Amino acid sequence: MAWAGVGAAVAASVASGVLAAWEAYRAIGAPRSRIRPYVAGSPNFSNGTFRNTDPAVPFSPRQAPDLFFSIVLRGNTGAPARQVPLAVPLAPASAGELAAAWFGHSSVLVEVDGHRVLTDPVWSERVSPSQRLGPRRMHPVPVKISQLPQVDAVVISHDHYDHLDQRTISDLVRLQAAPFVVPLGIGGHLRRWGVPERRIIELDWGEETAVGELTISCAPARHFSGRGISRNVTLWASWVLRGPRRSVFFGGDSGYTDSFADLGNRHGPFDLTLLPIGAYSDQWPDVHMTPEEAVQTHCVLNGTPSAGVMMPIHWGTFNLGFHSWMEPIVRLTRAKEAQGVRTAAPMPGQRIDFLKPLPRNEWWLGLA
């Protein structure tokens, strides 16, 4: 009986390992061969990869030793000292004219002229091909994915695990009817995960699509892509959401780029900008904004600091940098006051109606 028990335990362990390996393999997404036919004709695709309009040097293998020691020595740096508060999510029966609910990181339910757009939805516990390893969520998702109202579009900025999550995509295919509007190449991942072709809209920089009365435009960002060993086979992007009256800029994940000035001239000013402020580091200065650069981006996109409202994203949910948990929002507060930019930073789950007085609750104080 004892040997039988040991054998059963070994078999269960092997089966669990095989299942975990299969899930990780599936989460990686499509191979280069399945992606290339959809991207090869892009003017932004050259010699097998996409390139930034401004050259960017992301993390390289030569930085691996420094990065390893930084991770080992950081301890609890980047984690909140206490539990992150959550707001009770509110979803009115009809979408508002200009509102947004932040669910953490870059997952936002945006309301523009009666349309709902869900950006970079990630509901998994870890942002990794494996749910056993990798950066873990520092606060719960404030709402179950099954409790979301029906949305008009799901917009993805790029294919990194903290922005494109296989489990969440599979749930949205089952629970929602909206199309997935994605940069070139990401459709390959979606097809591999069972998303129907009719629900996939792939766009290059400068292209747009209409969803109801909403125009969704694909615009440049300064970043990179990759889920497995291949890098920059799929495109990364920022997005413009424009309705008959209101417009929103979703920055996704990007370093500062001079192309934002041209983008502002073409599409701005914006009533609302959703801009990343966290996970910056001297080790990758070109591909993630600092809070000060996010404020600068808002000003460039709008032509003046006084136009529109900036809402910070890409902070407070996953520990992906080497700064303290509260540092991004503290630096943002100083930078926006110096420039005269209006900001609104919701707690996870909080919905803000930007046509009403902005909330002033600094809910993050004491969580450093």
VOZADREN-985533 format. One line per field, with one value per residue: residue number from 0; residue in one letter; x, y, z of N, C-alpha, C in turn. Coordinates in steps of 0.2 Angstrom, whole numbers, plus 5000, padded with zeros to 4 digits. Layout:
num = c(NUM:...);
residu = c(a:...);
nX = c(X:...);
nY = c(Y:...);
nZ = c(Z:...);
caX = c(X:...);
caY = c(Y:...);
caZ = c(Z:...);
cX = c(X:...);
cY = c(Y:...);
cZ = c(Z:...);
END
This chain:
num = c(0:1:2:3:4:5:6:7:8:9:10:11:12:13:14:15:16:17:18:19:20:21:22:23:24:25:26:27:28:29:30:31:32:33:34:35:36:37:38:39:40:41:42:43:44:45:46:47:48:49:50:51:52:53:54:55:56:57:58:59:60:61:62:63:64:65:66:67:68:69:70:71:72:73:74:75:76:77:78:79:80:81:82:83:84:85:86:87:88:89:90:91:92:93:94:95:96:97:98:99:100:101:102:103:104:105:106:107:108:109:110:111:112:113:114:115:116:117:118:119:120:121:122:123:124:125:126:127:128:129:130:131:132:133:134:135:136:137:138:139:140:141:142:143:144:145:146:147:148:149:150:151:152:153:154:155:156:157:158:159:160:161:162:163:164:165:166:167:168:169:170:171:172:173:174:175:176:177:178:179:180:181:182:183:184:185:186:187:188:189:190:191:192:193:194:195:196:197:198:199:200:201:202:203:204:205:206:207:208:209:210:211:212:213:214:215:216:217:218:219:220:221:222:223:224:225:226:227:228:229:230:231:232:233:234:235:236:237:238:239:240:241:242:243:244:245:246:247:248:249:250:251:252:253:254:255:256:257:258:259:260:261:262:263:264:265:266:267:268:269:270:271:272:273:274:275:276:277:278:279:280:281:282:283:284:285:286:287:288:289:290:291:292:293:294:295:296:297:298:299:300:301:302:303:304:305:306:307:308:309:310:311:312:313:314:315:316:317:318:319:320:321:322:323:324:325:326:327:328:329:330:331:332:333:334:335:336:337:338:339:340:341:342:343:344:345:346:347:348:349:350:351:352:353:354:355:356:357:358:359:360:361:362:363:364:365:366:367);
residu = c(m:a:w:a:g:v:g:a:a:v:a:a:s:v:a:s:g:v:l:a:a:w:e:a:y:r:a:i:g:a:p:r:s:r:i:r:p:y:v:a:g:s:p:n:f:s:n:g:t:f:r:n:t:d:p:a:v:p:f:s:p:r:q:a:p:d:l:f:f:s:i:v:l:r:g:n:t:g:a:p:a:r:q:v:p:l:a:v:p:l:a:p:a:s:a:g:e:l:a:a:a:w:f:g:h:s:s:v:l:v:e:v:d:g:h:r:v:l:t:d:p:v:w:s:e:r:v:s:p:s:q:r:l:g:p:r:r:m:h:p:v:p:v:k:i:s:q:l:p:q:v:d:a:v:v:i:s:h:d:h:y:d:h:l:d:q:r:t:i:s:d:l:v:r:l:q:a:a:p:f:v:v:p:l:g:i:g:g:h:l:r:r:w:g:v:p:e:r:r:i:i:e:l:d:w:g:e:e:t:a:v:g:e:l:t:i:s:c:a:p:a:r:h:f:s:g:r:g:i:s:r:n:v:t:l:w:a:s:w:v:l:r:g:p:r:r:s:v:f:f:g:g:d:s:g:y:t:d:s:f:a:d:l:g:n:r:h:g:p:f:d:l:t:l:l:p:i:g:a:y:s:d:q:w:p:d:v:h:m:t:p:e:e:a:v:q:t:h:c:v:l:n:g:t:p:s:a:g:v:m:m:p:i:h:w:g:t:f:n:l:g:f:h:s:w:m:e:p:i:v:r:l:t:r:a:k:e:a:q:g:v:r:t:a:a:p:m:p:g:q:r:i:d:f:l:k:p:l:p:r:n:e:w:w:l:g:l:a);
nX = c(5004:5010:5020:5011:5005:5015:5018:5007:5007:5019:5015:5004:5011:5019:5009:5004:5015:5016:5004:5006:5017:5011:5001:5009:5016:5005:5001:5011:5009:5007:5019:5033:5031:5018:5014:5021:5015:5005:5010:5021:5019:5019:5025:5032:5039:5054:5067:5063:5058:5049:5051:5055:5050:5058:5074:5076:5084:5081:5081:5095:5105:5117:5115:5110:5117:5118:5104:5100:5106:5100:5087:5088:5093:5083:5073:5059:5056:5046:5034:5018:5016:5005:4988:4981:4969:4952:4940:4922:4916:4907:4895:4886:4870:4870:4884:4894:4898:4911:4921:4930:4935:4947:4955:4967:4985:4986:4974:4959:4942:4935:4924:4917:4908:4896:4900:4909:4925:4937:4953:4969:4966:4969:4967:4973:4982:4996:5008:5014:5020:5017:5007:5013:5025:5033:5029:5018:5001:4998:4987:4970:4960:4948:4935:4925:4928:4917:4907:4908:4901:4894:4905:4911:4922:4938:4954:4971:4988:5000:5010:5016:5016:5010:5001:4994:4985:4982:4973:4963:4959:4953:4942:4935:4932:4922:4913:4910:4905:4912:4923:4941:4953:4969:4987:4997:5000:4997:4985:4989:4992:4979:4971:4977:4973:4960:4951:4938:4940:4932:4931:4943:4953:4966:4978:4989:5002:4994:4983:4965:4949:4931:4920:4904:4899:4912:4928:4943:4960:4976:4991:5009:5020:5034:5042:5043:5041:5036:5035:5040:5055:5057:5058:5050:5042:5029:5018:5019:5009:5001:4984:4970:4955:4941:4926:4910:4910:4920:4937:4950:4966:4975:4990:4995:5010:5025:5040:5046:5043:5047:5038:5026:5022:5019:5008:4999:4997:4990:4979:4975:4968:4966:4952:4955:4969:4977:4990:5006:5015:5024:5036:5048:5066:5083:5089:5082:5079:5073:5060:5050:5041:5045:5036:5037:5040:5028:5019:5025:5022:5008:5006:5012:5004:4992:4995:4995:4997:4985:4974:4962:4962:4974:4976:4984:4992:4998:5005:5007:5001:5008:5024:5036:5048:5061:5059:5050:5034:5025:5032:5030:5017:5019:5029:5023:5013:5020:5026:5015:5009:5019:5019:5006:4996:4980:4976:4969:4968:4962:4958:4960:4947:4939:4927:4928:4920:4923:4917:4912:4916:4933:4940:4948:4954:4968:4972:4983:4992:5002:5004:5017);
nY = c(4994:5006:5008:5009:5021:5030:5028:5033:5047:5051:5049:5058:5070:5070:5071:5083:5092:5090:5095:5109:5112:5111:5121:5132:5132:5134:5147:5155:5158:5161:5154:5161:5158:5157:5170:5179:5179:5188:5200:5204:5213:5225:5242:5245:5234:5226:5216:5205:5209:5221:5239:5253:5270:5280:5275:5263:5255:5242:5230:5220:5205:5207:5214:5205:5200:5211:5214:5202:5202:5214:5210:5200:5208:5217:5214:5217:5229:5238:5232:5235:5242:5239:5232:5235:5246:5243:5249:5248:5242:5251:5251:5259:5257:5262:5267:5281:5298:5302:5293:5282:5266:5259:5244:5240:5240:5241:5238:5245:5250:5260:5273:5281:5293:5285:5272:5257:5253:5240:5240:5232:5219:5210:5197:5187:5179:5179:5187:5179:5165:5154:5150:5147:5153:5169:5187:5192:5197:5211:5216:5211:5207:5219:5216:5203:5195:5190:5198:5210:5223:5222:5225:5236:5235:5227:5232:5230:5233:5228:5212:5208:5199:5205:5213:5206:5192:5175:5167:5177:5182:5170:5169:5181:5178:5169:5176:5188:5198:5206:5214:5211:5222:5225:5227:5223:5206:5201:5195:5182:5176:5176:5169:5156:5154:5152:5162:5168:5172:5182:5191:5197:5211:5217:5230:5242:5254:5270:5266:5263:5259:5257:5256:5256:5272:5275:5279:5270:5271:5266:5269:5275:5269:5268:5255:5237:5220:5203:5186:5173:5166:5174:5191:5206:5202:5204:5219:5234:5246:5263:5270:5278:5284:5289:5298:5305:5317:5316:5312:5300:5295:5281:5275:5263:5254:5262:5271:5288:5297:5306:5306:5307:5321:5323:5314:5321:5332:5327:5320:5326:5340:5329:5323:5315:5307:5291:5286:5277:5275:5268:5255:5259:5261:5264:5254:5251:5264:5268:5262:5263:5275:5288:5295:5309:5310:5305:5315:5325:5319:5320:5334:5337:5329:5336:5350:5360:5361:5363:5357:5344:5329:5319:5301:5290:5275:5258:5254:5250:5237:5225:5220:5226:5233:5243:5252:5260:5255:5266:5276:5280:5287:5297:5304:5308:5316:5327:5331:5334:5345:5354:5357:5361:5352:5343:5329:5312:5299:5284:5272:5254:5248:5259:5270:5284:5298:5310:5321:5327:5334:5331:5317:5319:5311:5305:5290:5282:5285:5281:5268:5265);
nZ = c(5000:5004:4994:4983:4986:4985:4971:4966:4970:4963:4950:4950:4952:4940:4930:4934:4931:4917:4913:4917:4909:4896:4897:4899:4886:4877:4881:4877:4864:4846:4834:4825:4812:4810:4811:4803:4789:4790:4793:4785:4774:4780:4780:4791:4795:4794:4788:4795:4808:4818:4820:4830:4828:4834:4838:4850:4864:4872:4886:4886:4883:4888:4899:4909:4920:4929:4930:4937:4949:4954:4955:4965:4976:4979:4988:4997:4990:4980:4983:4991:5007:5015:5013:4997:4994:4988:4976:4975:4961:4948:4936:4925:4917:4904:4894:4898:4893:4895:4903:4915:4921:4932:4933:4937:4933:4916:4913:4908:4909:4897:4894:4880:4873:4874:4871:4875:4879:4882:4888:4886:4894:4909:4919:4926:4939:4939:4928:4916:4907:4914:4928:4940:4941:4940:4940:4952:4956:4965:4971:4972:4958:4955:4951:4945:4929:4923:4927:4921:4911:4894:4881:4868:4861:4862:4866:4862:4867:4865:4865:4877:4892:4903:4897:4887:4890:4890:4896:4900:4888:4883:4891:4888:4875:4877:4885:4880:4866:4858:4846:4844:4844:4838:4837:4822:4819:4832:4830:4827:4839:4844:4836:4838:4850:4849:4845:4835:4818:4813:4823:4825:4822:4815:4815:4807:4811:4809:4803:4804:4812:4812:4826:4829:4832:4835:4832:4830:4831:4826:4833:4834:4846:4858:4860:4863:4858:4861:4866:4867:4862:4851:4846:4844:4833:4832:4831:4842:4850:4852:4856:4848:4853:4847:4847:4842:4850:4860:4864:4867:4872:4873:4880:4882:4883:4884:4880:4881:4865:4851:4841:4847:4846:4833:4833:4842:4834:4824:4829:4842:4852:4867:4877:4887:4893:4895:4903:4905:4920:4928:4932:4927:4923:4925:4917:4906:4899:4887:4884:4894:4901:4913:4927:4925:4912:4907:4910:4902:4890:4890:4889:4876:4868:4869:4866:4876:4894:4901:4894:4894:4904:4913:4916:4926:4922:4922:4934:4951:4952:4947:4951:4943:4941:4949:4958:4973:4979:4979:4973:4959:4959:4968:4962:4950:4955:4960:4947:4939:4946:4945:4931:4929:4925:4925:4934:4937:4948:4950:4963:4962:4953:4954:4946:4936:4932:4920:4917:4928:4944:4948:4958:4974:4983:4990:4990:4990:5000:5014:5010:5005);
caX = c(5000:5014:5022:5006:5004:5021:5017:5001:5010:5023:5011:5000:5016:5021:5004:5003:5020:5015:4999:5009:5021:5007:4998:5014:5017:5000:5001:5016:5005:5009:5026:5034:5029:5010:5013:5024:5011:5000:5014:5026:5018:5019:5031:5036:5042:5060:5072:5060:5056:5046:5056:5053:5052:5064:5078:5076:5088:5078:5085:5099:5108:5123:5113:5108:5120:5116:5097:5099:5108:5096:5081:5090:5094:5078:5069:5052:5055:5041:5028:5015:5017:4999:4984:4979:4961:4948:4933:4917:4915:4901:4894:4879:4867:4872:4890:4894:4901:4918:4922:4935:4936:4954:4955:4974:4990:4984:4967:4954:4936:4934:4918:4918:4902:4891:4904:4914:4931:4941:4960:4974:4963:4973:4964:4977:4986:5003:5009:5019:5017:5016:5004:5016:5031:5032:5027:5011:4997:4999:4980:4965:4956:4942:4928:4926:4927:4910:4903:4909:4896:4896:4909:4910:4929:4944:4960:4977:4993:5006:5009:5019:5011:5006:4996:4990:4984:4979:4967:4958:4957:4948:4936:4932:4929:4916:4908:4908:4904:4915:4930:4948:4957:4975:4992:4998:5004:4994:4980:4992:4991:4972:4969:4980:4969:4953:4947:4935:4943:4927:4932:4950:4954:4973:4980:4996:5002:4991:4976:4959:4943:4925:4915:4898:4901:4918:4934:4949:4966:4982:4997:5015:5023:5041:5042:5046:5036:5039:5032:5045:5062:5057:5057:5048:5039:5022:5019:5016:5005:4996:4978:4966:4948:4937:4919:4907:4911:4925:4942:4954:4972:4978:4997:4998:5016:5029:5044:5044:5045:5046:5032:5020:5021:5015:5002:4995:4995:4985:4973:4974:4969:4962:4949:4958:4975:4979:4998:5010:5020:5028:5041:5054:5072:5089:5092:5078:5076:5069:5054:5045:5041:5045:5031:5039:5039:5021:5016:5027:5018:5001:5007:5014:4998:4987:4998:4995:4996:4978:4969:4961:4964:4978:4974:4990:4991:5004:5008:5003:4998:5013:5031:5040:5053:5065:5057:5046:5027:5022:5036:5027:5012:5022:5033:5018:5010:5025:5027:5009:5009:5024:5017:4999:4992:4975:4976:4964:4971:4957:4960:4958:4940:4935:4925:4928:4916:4927:4913:4911:4922:4938:4941:4955:4956:4975:4971:4989:4996:5003:5005:5024);
caY = c(5000:5012:5009:5011:5028:5034:5028:5038:5053:5052:5050:5065:5075:5070:5074:5091:5095:5090:5100:5115:5114:5112:5127:5137:5132:5137:5154:5159:5160:5158:5154:5166:5156:5159:5177:5182:5181:5194:5207:5205:5218:5232:5246:5246:5228:5225:5210:5200:5212:5228:5244:5260:5276:5282:5270:5261:5250:5238:5225:5216:5199:5209:5217:5200:5199:5217:5213:5197:5205:5219:5207:5197:5212:5222:5212:5219:5235:5238:5230:5240:5240:5236:5230:5240:5247:5242:5252:5244:5244:5253:5251:5261:5253:5264:5270:5288:5302:5302:5290:5276:5262:5256:5238:5238:5240:5244:5236:5250:5250:5267:5275:5287:5294:5279:5266:5255:5249:5237:5240:5227:5216:5205:5195:5181:5180:5181:5189:5175:5159:5150:5153:5145:5157:5176:5192:5190:5202:5214:5217:5207:5211:5222:5214:5196:5196:5188:5204:5216:5224:5220:5230:5237:5233:5225:5235:5227:5238:5224:5205:5206:5195:5210:5217:5201:5187:5170:5165:5182:5182:5165:5171:5186:5175:5166:5180:5195:5197:5212:5212:5212:5227:5223:5228:5218:5200:5199:5191:5176:5173:5176:5163:5150:5153:5150:5168:5168:5177:5188:5195:5200:5217:5219:5236:5244:5262:5275:5263:5264:5255:5260:5252:5260:5279:5276:5277:5267:5272:5263:5274:5272:5269:5266:5249:5231:5214:5196:5181:5167:5168:5179:5197:5211:5199:5208:5226:5237:5252:5266:5270:5284:5282:5296:5298:5311:5323:5315:5308:5297:5292:5275:5275:5256:5254:5266:5276:5294:5297:5313:5305:5309:5327:5322:5311:5326:5337:5323:5318:5330:5338:5324:5325:5311:5303:5286:5285:5273:5279:5264:5250:5263:5259:5266:5248:5251:5270:5270:5259:5264:5282:5290:5299:5316:5309:5304:5322:5329:5317:5323:5341:5336:5327:5341:5356:5364:5357:5364:5353:5337:5326:5313:5296:5286:5267:5254:5255:5248:5230:5220:5223:5225:5238:5243:5258:5258:5254:5272:5281:5283:5291:5303:5308:5311:5322:5333:5334:5337:5352:5359:5359:5363:5346:5340:5321:5309:5293:5280:5266:5249:5247:5265:5273:5291:5302:5315:5327:5329:5336:5325:5315:5322:5306:5302:5284:5278:5287:5276:5261:5264);
caZ = c(5000:5004:4987:4979:4987:4982:4964:4964:4971:4958:4944:4950:4951:4933:4927:4935:4928:4910:4912:4918:4903:4891:4898:4897:4879:4874:4883:4873:4858:4839:4832:4820:4805:4809:4812:4797:4783:4792:4795:4780:4770:4783:4779:4798:4796:4790:4790:4800:4814:4818:4822:4833:4824:4837:4840:4857:4866:4878:4890:4882:4887:4892:4906:4913:4927:4933:4932:4941:4956:4956:4958:4971:4982:4980:4994:4996:4986:4975:4986:4996:5014:5017:5008:4993:4995:4981:4976:4973:4954:4946:4929:4924:4912:4898:4895:4898:4888:4896:4910:4915:4928:4932:4936:4939:4928:4910:4911:4910:4905:4895:4891:4876:4869:4874:4869:4881:4876:4887:4886:4889:4900:4912:4925:4929:4945:4937:4921:4914:4903:4919:4934:4945:4942:4937:4944:4955:4957:4972:4974:4969:4953:4959:4948:4941:4922:4921:4930:4916:4906:4887:4879:4861:4858:4867:4862:4865:4865:4863:4867:4883:4897:4907:4893:4883:4894:4886:4900:4900:4881:4882:4895:4885:4869:4879:4889:4877:4858:4855:4842:4847:4840:4840:4832:4817:4821:4838:4828:4827:4845:4846:4832:4841:4857:4847:4844:4829:4813:4812:4829:4825:4818:4815:4812:4807:4813:4804:4801:4809:4811:4816:4830:4830:4830:4838:4827:4834:4827:4829:4832:4836:4853:4858:4865:4859:4859:4862:4872:4868:4861:4846:4849:4839:4827:4832:4832:4848:4848:4856:4852:4849:4853:4845:4846:4839:4854:4865:4862:4873:4870:4877:4879:4882:4886:4879:4882:4877:4859:4848:4837:4850:4844:4827:4835:4844:4829:4820:4833:4848:4859:4870:4883:4892:4891:4899:4901:4909:4924:4932:4929:4923:4926:4921:4913:4900:4899:4881:4882:4899:4904:4920:4928:4922:4905:4906:4911:4896:4884:4890:4887:4869:4864:4869:4864:4882:4900:4903:4891:4896:4910:4913:4921:4926:4922:4922:4941:4957:4952:4946:4953:4937:4941:4955:4962:4978:4976:4979:4970:4953:4960:4971:4957:4946:4959:4959:4940:4937:4949:4942:4924:4929:4922:4929:4934:4942:4949:4954:4966:4958:4953:4954:4940:4937:4927:4919:4916:4935:4948:4949:4965:4977:4988:4989:4993:4991:5006:5019:5007:5003);
cX = c(5004:5017:5017:5004:5009:5020:5012:5003:5014:5020:5007:5005:5018:5016:5003:5009:5019:5009:5001:5013:5017:5003:5003:5016:5012:4999:5006:5013:5008:5016:5027:5031:5021:5009:5015:5019:5006:5004:5019:5025:5018:5026:5035:5039:5048:5064:5069:5057:5053:5051:5052:5054:5058:5068:5077:5080:5085:5083:5089:5102:5114:5121:5111:5111:5118:5109:5096:5101:5103:5089:5082:5090:5088:5073:5062:5051:5050:5034:5025:5016:5011:4994:4981:4971:4958:4942:4928:4915:4908:4901:4887:4877:4869:4879:4890:4898:4909:4920:4927:4935:4943:4953:4962:4979:4987:4977:4962:4948:4934:4927:4919:4911:4897:4894:4908:4919:4936:4949:4965:4971:4968:4970:4967:4980:4993:5003:5015:5016:5015:5012:5007:5022:5029:5029:5019:5008:4998:4992:4975:4962:4949:4935:4929:4924:4920:4905:4904:4903:4898:4900:4909:4917:4934:4950:4966:4983:4999:5006:5013:5014:5007:5001:4991:4990:4980:4972:4961:4955:4951:4942:4932:4929:4922:4911:4906:4908:4908:4921:4936:4952:4964:4980:4994:5002:5000:4988:4982:4991:4984:4969:4971:4976:4961:4948:4944:4938:4938:4928:4939:4951:4962:4975:4987:4996:4999:4985:4971:4954:4937:4921:4909:4900:4908:4924:4940:4955:4972:4988:5003:5016:5030:5042:5045:5040:5040:5037:5037:5052:5062:5055:5055:5045:5032:5023:5016:5013:5002:4990:4974:4959:4944:4930:4916:4909:4918:4931:4947:4960:4974:4985:4999:5004:5021:5034:5042:5047:5043:5040:5026:5018:5017:5008:4997:4993:4989:4978:4971:4970:4964:4959:4952:4964:4976:4986:5001:5015:5024:5032:5046:5060:5078:5092:5088:5075:5072:5062:5049:5046:5042:5039:5031:5038:5032:5017:5018:5023:5011:5001:5008:5008:4993:4989:4998:4994:4989:4973:4968:4963:4969:4976:4980:4988:4998:5008:5004:5000:5003:5020:5035:5046:5057:5064:5052:5039:5024:5026:5033:5022:5014:5025:5028:5014:5014:5025:5021:5007:5013:5022:5010:4994:4987:4976:4971:4967:4966:4961:4957:4950:4936:4934:4925:4924:4920:4924:4910:4917:4927:4939:4948:4957:4963:4975:4977:4993:4996:5004:5012:5027);
cY = c(5006:5013:5011:5019:5032:5034:5033:5045:5055:5053:5056:5071:5076:5073:5081:5095:5095:5095:5107:5117:5115:5119:5133:5138:5135:5145:5158:5161:5157:5159:5159:5164:5157:5166:5181:5184:5187:5201:5208:5211:5225:5236:5247:5239:5227:5220:5206:5203:5219:5233:5250:5265:5280:5276:5269:5255:5247:5234:5221:5210:5201:5212:5212:5199:5205:5216:5208:5199:5210:5216:5203:5202:5217:5220:5214:5226:5234:5235:5235:5237:5237:5235:5236:5240:5246:5246:5247:5246:5246:5253:5253:5257:5255:5268:5277:5291:5302:5299:5284:5273:5259:5250:5236:5238:5244:5242:5242:5249:5258:5268:5281:5287:5288:5273:5264:5251:5247:5237:5235:5223:5210:5203:5189:5184:5182:5183:5185:5169:5154:5153:5151:5150:5164:5181:5191:5197:5205:5216:5213:5211:5213:5219:5207:5198:5194:5194:5210:5217:5222:5226:5231:5235:5231:5227:5232:5232:5234:5217:5203:5203:5200:5214:5212:5194:5181:5168:5170:5182:5176:5166:5176:5183:5172:5170:5186:5193:5202:5210:5214:5216:5227:5226:5222:5212:5197:5194:5184:5172:5172:5170:5156:5149:5152:5156:5168:5173:5183:5193:5198:5205:5219:5225:5238:5252:5266:5272:5264:5260:5258:5255:5256:5267:5280:5274:5275:5267:5270:5268:5272:5273:5267:5261:5243:5226:5208:5192:5175:5170:5173:5185:5202:5208:5202:5215:5228:5244:5256:5267:5276:5282:5288:5294:5304:5318:5322:5311:5306:5294:5287:5274:5268:5256:5257:5270:5282:5294:5304:5312:5307:5317:5327:5319:5316:5331:5334:5322:5322:5336:5332:5326:5321:5307:5297:5284:5281:5277:5275:5259:5253:5261:5262:5260:5248:5258:5272:5268:5259:5271:5282:5294:5306:5316:5308:5311:5326:5326:5319:5330:5341:5334:5332:5348:5361:5360:5358:5360:5346:5335:5320:5308:5291:5279:5264:5255:5252:5241:5225:5224:5221:5229:5237:5249:5256:5258:5261:5278:5284:5288:5298:5307:5311:5317:5328:5336:5337:5344:5357:5361:5361:5358:5344:5332:5319:5302:5288:5275:5260:5248:5253:5268:5280:5294:5309:5322:5330:5331:5330:5324:5318:5317:5303:5295:5280:5280:5282:5269:5260:5258);
cZ = c(5000:4997:4982:4980:4984:4975:4962:4965:4965:4951:4944:4949:4943:4929:4927:4931:4920:4909:4912:4912:4897:4891:4896:4890:4875:4875:4879:4867:4852:4838:4827:4813:4804:4809:4806:4791:4784:4793:4789:4776:4773:4781:4786:4799:4791:4792:4796:4807:4813:4821:4825:4828:4827:4840:4848:4858:4873:4881:4885:4886:4891:4899:4911:4920:4932:4935:4937:4948:4959:4959:4964:4977:4983:4986:4992:4993:4980:4977:4990:5003:5018:5012:5004:4993:4988:4982:4973:4965:4952:4939:4927:4918:4905:4899:4894:4893:4888:4903:4909:4921:4927:4936:4938:4933:4922:4908:4913:4906:4903:4892:4887:4872:4868:4872:4875:4877:4882:4885:4890:4895:4902:4919:4929:4935:4944:4930:4919:4910:4908:4925:4940:4947:4939:4942:4946:4956:4964:4975:4970:4963:4956:4957:4944:4934:4920:4923:4925:4912:4899:4884:4871:4857:4864:4863:4866:4863:4862:4866:4873:4888:4901:4904:4889:4887:4891:4890:4900:4893:4880:4885:4891:4878:4871:4882:4885:4869:4854:4851:4846:4842:4842:4835:4827:4821:4828:4836:4828:4833:4846:4842:4835:4847:4855:4846:4837:4824:4813:4818:4830:4820:4819:4811:4812:4810:4807:4802:4806:4807:4815:4819:4832:4828:4833:4833:4832:4829:4830:4828:4835:4844:4853:4863:4861:4861:4859:4868:4873:4867:4855:4849:4843:4832:4826:4834:4839:4846:4854:4852:4853:4848:4853:4844:4843:4843:4858:4862:4868:4869:4875:4875:4879:4887:4882:4883:4879:4870:4855:4843:4840:4848:4838:4828:4837:4839:4825:4823:4839:4846:4861:4876:4889:4889:4897:4898:4907:4914:4928:4928:4925:4927:4921:4916:4907:4899:4893:4880:4888:4901:4911:4921:4925:4915:4903:4906:4904:4890:4884:4887:4879:4865:4864:4867:4870:4888:4902:4900:4893:4902:4909:4918:4921:4926:4922:4928:4946:4958:4951:4948:4947:4936:4948:4960:4968:4975:4975:4975:4964:4954:4963:4966:4952:4949:4959:4952:4938:4940:4946:4935:4924:4925:4927:4928:4938:4942:4953:4957:4962:4959:4953:4947:4941:4931:4926:4918:4923:4939:4949:4957:4967:4982:4986:4993:4994:4997:5011:5016:5005:5007);
END
